[in-house]
Amino acid sequence: MTANAETSTSDPMRRRRIVLVVVALFATVAVVALAVLTWVGRGDAAREAARVDALAAAPSLVETVLSYNSPTVDADLSEAAAVTTGDFHGEFTDYAATTVAPQSKKDGTSTRARVVDVGYLDGTADHVRVLAFVNQITTSTTRPAPASAGSRIEVGLDRVDGEWRIGELTPI
């Protein structure tokens, strides 16, 4: 009888411990789930804010990079380089100095770009890819009649010190 008496006295204590362990595990799982949902929600909110901001900034940035006037080409290209970043900054600066500026000065070439629409492709809180639909009008002393061209450009935007900058520009 002693074994049965001992089992029946420890049985409620054992059940109480099991219930406490189950409650503690449930509470831990609930806290972890809430933390994960909060973290995911913040990430989604940050991506959405980046999407909205980048879509608003992209037209002006693209127009700045793709537009220049022959009389002010050096200043225009310097302003354009200031809104670029990463490897693209170096590539753009080199191309502008060795090809665009000399050609613009030689032929009096001026180009005005206008973004007519922009669409979101994908992104994170600090990097967004958009598709820009661009119309460009080019004039020169050798061809004074305006030449119009339309293009689609995939643009990679990176947030640098709180400002969006162009980190990649790929014609499609």
Disulfide bonds with the S-S distance in Angstrom:
none
